[in-house]
Amino acid sequence: MDAKWQHRNYQQGDEAIILDLFQRAFGKRMDPRLWQWYFVENPFGRGIIKLLFDEEKLIGHYAVIPMELNINSTGTKAVLSMATMTHPDYGGQGIFTFLAEKTYETAKQNGFALVFGFPNKNSYHGFTKKLNWHDLGRMSIFRVVSRPSQSEYIRLRVEEINEFDNGVNQLWENAKDHYGITVPRTKDFLNWRFSKNPNAKYVKFMLKEDNGKILGYVVLKNYRPEEGPVQGHIIDILSFPNEDVARILIEKSLAYFYEAGIGDVSCWLPENSLYGNVLKGLGASSDTTETNFGVRIFDGEIRILDGRVKDINNWYLTMGNSDVF
């Protein structure tokens, strides 16, 4: 890498040059509101952003955003790997690796224990071979055909919501020990992720008892690919670890897509999870995606959890954990 290039932290007002680099690197625009949502409004804190310049020209960018993880019922400070960008005229010169290491140094100094993320096939080699990430495997995807609801239930109701209320915090507290390593599904996180996203519309259903106690929720999205018919995504789901509750939420999801005229439904879920088993019972097939999942541990104190953190079967991951969906 050229010794004349200079790196520094993001400074307020850099948004314009960052968004310009994004367009050059990916051939499309990022909405400034989406940038603000990712890196400023995140309930876990502001992003860590490193920039590299050739004189006045921005030629490289790497960023992570804070994401608390529930590990062994304990909150652990982590960061989610986000946008890696290199100016198309400066490829193959070690910019990504350099900025990533600088970012991880800052994250460790700020008390973050690890970084995790979902490298695509283009960046997978760089993360695992050059940045010492542990490859935990590829994400599992379930595919199923939508259908009318076939369940009848008493003393329970499913209602569409705009925002999550405090009741979901109690659901998380009661259910969290059954979900392994994942981002806490608290009111603040869920509303930021699924109610305040400026560029995506999600449909959210809550399952409650008649007394108002929340038993679970599900988040859905109509996905419109560049080619082909609209698809349905079950973006996120969490409930008490009860098969009947899980089935009600999934059947409600399939019925919603059926009524919307959407036949193909998919979701990311652990292969042998409660929801995966319910989906298989409803005729779903499962496969692996091209999206990898990996981690790099910074903090020596968390090394006692190495075996747990480095096994994908100990994680609960949905599309809602990724920045893509």
BELGIJO-V910689 format. One record per backbone hydrogen bond with DSSP energy under -1.0 kcal/mol. NH is the residue of the N-H (numbers start at 1). CO is the residue of the C=O. Records with the same first field share a line. If there is no record, write none. Layout:
# BELGIJO-V910689
NH: CO, CO
This chain:
# BELGIJO-V910689
5: 2
6: 53
8: 51
10: 49
14: 11
18: 14
19: 15
20: 16
21: 17
22: 18
23: 19
24: 20
25: 21
26: 22
27: 23
35: 31
36: 32
37: 33
38: 34
39: 35
40: 36
41: 36
45: 42
47: 39
48: 64
50: 62
51: 8
52: 60
53: 6
54: 57
57: 54
59: 52
60: 52
61: 85
62: 50
64: 48
65: 80
67: 78
69: 76
70: 182
71: 74
74: 71
76: 69
79: 114
80: 65
81: 116
82: 63
85: 61
87: 59
90: 87
98: 94
99: 95
100: 96
101: 97
102: 98
103: 99
104: 100
105: 101
106: 102
107: 103
108: 104
109: 105
110: 106
111: 108
112: 107
113: 77
115: 296
116: 79
117: 294
124: 120
127: 123
128: 124
129: 125
130: 126
133: 127
134: 295
136: 293
139: 291
141: 287
142: 267
143: 285
144: 265
146: 263
157: 208
159: 206
161: 204
168: 165
169: 166
171: 167
172: 168
173: 169
174: 170
175: 171
176: 172
178: 175
179: 176
181: 314
186: 184
190: 186
191: 187
192: 188
193: 189
194: 190
195: 191
196: 191
203: 220
205: 218
206: 159
207: 216
208: 157
209: 213
210: 155
212: 209
215: 207
216: 207
217: 238
218: 205
219: 236
220: 203
221: 233
223: 231
231: 223
232: 264
233: 221
234: 266
235: 219, 233
236: 219
238: 217
240: 215
242: 240
246: 242
247: 243
248: 244
249: 245
250: 246
251: 247
252: 248
253: 249
254: 250
255: 251
256: 252
257: 253
258: 254
259: 255
260: 256
261: 258
262: 257
265: 144
266: 232
267: 142
269: 140
273: 270
277: 273
278: 274
279: 275
280: 276
281: 277
283: 280
284: 279
285: 143
287: 141
289: 139
292: 119
293: 137
294: 117
295: 134
296: 115
298: 113
299: 113
302: 299
303: 300
305: 302
306: 303
309: 305
310: 306
311: 308
314: 311
315: 312
316: 181
320: 235
321: 318
322: 319
